[in-house]
Amino acid sequence: MNYSLYRADSMKLIRDPKKRHELLLSEKSSNGIKVIPSQSRYKYDPMPPLVIENNKFKIEEVLLDELVRSENQFPTPLYVYSKRRLIENYLTFEHAFSSAFSKYGMNVIINYACKANSNPTILRILLELGANIDAVTVEEVKHCMACGYEPNQIFYTGVSNSKEDINWLLENGVQINFDAIEDLKKINKINLEHLRTGSFRVIPNISAGHHHKTHTGHEGSKFGVPYSQIVEAYAHLVDLGVKKFGIHCHIGSGSLEVEPFIATVNAMMEILTKLKKELGIEVSYIDFGGGFGVPYRLENEPINLKEVAESSAKIIHNRLKELGYKTLPEIHYEPGRYIVCDASVILTRVNTIKRSGDTNYALVDASMATLIRPAMYDSYHHILSEKSANSNITEKEEYCVAGRVCESGDVLNKRIMLPKLSEGDILIITNAGAYGYQMALATYNGIGLPAQVMISEKSIYPISNPLVTQEIYGLSRAYNYMKLFNE
Ligand SMILES: Cc1ncc(COP(=O)(O)O)c(C=O)c1O
């Protein structure tokens, strides 16, 4: 299936959302971007966005050598993104859900979870594709507005909200999914008129994710209104004079299973049944959050988005009809990881090969400061060597790939078989686009932040400068404060 929504050659988008939608559903062919059914993703080697040509790795039409071995080489570690893959991911996600829900006359809205990656170029591409935003802090909201999103395209679902946060959001027309009943007491009287659609993030008592630290929907979670207080929370909104309602949940991040997503839909239908029966409330949108996983290991099966979408649409439609809904609500999703994760890799250089005890270390210039997920969540990131593209090299050794931060926990991959490495070799850390750069540590060990580039066909676009050590310890930030000792 090919779609001519966004031609990689001309970079022209079909801006009319209705037309875009029609095209998306009509399976027209094009010369550019592909919508790939989720089940057939990752059935090939190497991992996206890499391709092999003449025993060399490429991203789109650019050889990795061009990035790190040419005259104008970029410094490593380097985040490299594929524009084409980013667009394919967005369209694949949109297609799966829009086509399933449109059968029942329901509209799907995609609020990209910008916490996964807030690079302005990425935000801008997604804006042009028709995405809205899920933001979790006021800082993210302001950043997305600076990148071109209108306040009415931004949905806010933050935790630990201050009075200032809440009133600023209301004054600026940003839709809030309140995190707690207590948040309502913080609204200034004058801003009540701005509270047009009242919505809470609720705890459905279903949780899932790739690691216990990414589970959020369970009883006792710090996020959202506890299950037993949901009716009371909406009763408060009614008391405040609110006439229009939404509801939000997000069960966690990084699940590859269909089952938790369907269990969540069932739990949310129970909640909507209570709200209808006890308060007469019908919601105008249901936001199911994000959490759709991406295979980090070659042997992982991709999530079956089609099944999630089709089962969800059927359950929701049937229950809301039973409840006598006059207008079916909009359905919102907030994918972050799914959109950006496999659109990026990190290129890193081997500084030292050394043996310690039984371990064969490949010590590289990336680290937990570049990519914190392995240290923080024990996450697996598949690593390739530039030599892995060369089919003539068959001899492999096991390495522990570790970084340059002064922490024993700074290990990027504990055991990985790679073609025999030498100092100066380039390694490729895959699936780096989500919660990679965005969680990078700038100040620890004074390392700074790496550069980022985006590939689009044959072109290489820098999309952020490195933040260098001088700026971290720099005059305005810290050196000036040494004056204390001179007085
Ligand atoms: C409220 C909310 N929505 C959406 C997401 C996106 O999750 P993911 O990147 O797994 O799709 C998150 C991430 O934790 C979140 O906290």
PDBQT file of the ligand as one rigid body, heavy atoms in Angstrom, charges set to zero:
ROOT
HETATM    1  C1  LIG A 501       0.046  11.231  29.295  1.00  0.00    +0.000 C 
HETATM    2  C2  LIG A 501       0.902  10.527  28.311  1.00  0.00    +0.000 A 
HETATM    3  N1  LIG A 501       0.441  10.347  27.062  1.00  0.00    +0.000 NA
HETATM    4  C3  LIG A 501       1.186   9.738  26.118  1.00  0.00    +0.000 A 
HETATM    5  C4  LIG A 501       2.436   9.249  26.402  1.00  0.00    +0.000 A 
HETATM    6  C5  LIG A 501       3.221   8.604  25.291  1.00  0.00    +0.000 C 
HETATM    7  O1  LIG A 501       3.571   7.304  25.519  1.00  0.00    +0.000 OA
HETATM    8  P1  LIG A 501       4.314   6.469  24.390  1.00  0.00    +0.000 P 
HETATM    9  O2  LIG A 501       5.521   7.212  24.002  1.00  0.00    +0.000 OA
HETATM   10  O3  LIG A 501       4.617   5.167  25.012  1.00  0.00    +0.000 OA
HETATM   11  O4  LIG A 501       3.355   6.346  23.251  1.00  0.00    +0.000 OA
HETATM   12  C6  LIG A 501       2.943   9.379  27.692  1.00  0.00    +0.000 A 
HETATM   13  C7  LIG A 501       4.257   8.807  28.020  1.00  0.00    +0.000 C 
HETATM   14  O5  LIG A 501       4.533   8.297  29.056  1.00  0.00    +0.000 OA
HETATM   15  C8  LIG A 501       2.163  10.053  28.670  1.00  0.00    +0.000 A 
HETATM   16  O6  LIG A 501       2.634  10.233  29.907  1.00  0.00    +0.000 OA
ENDROOT
TORSDOF 0
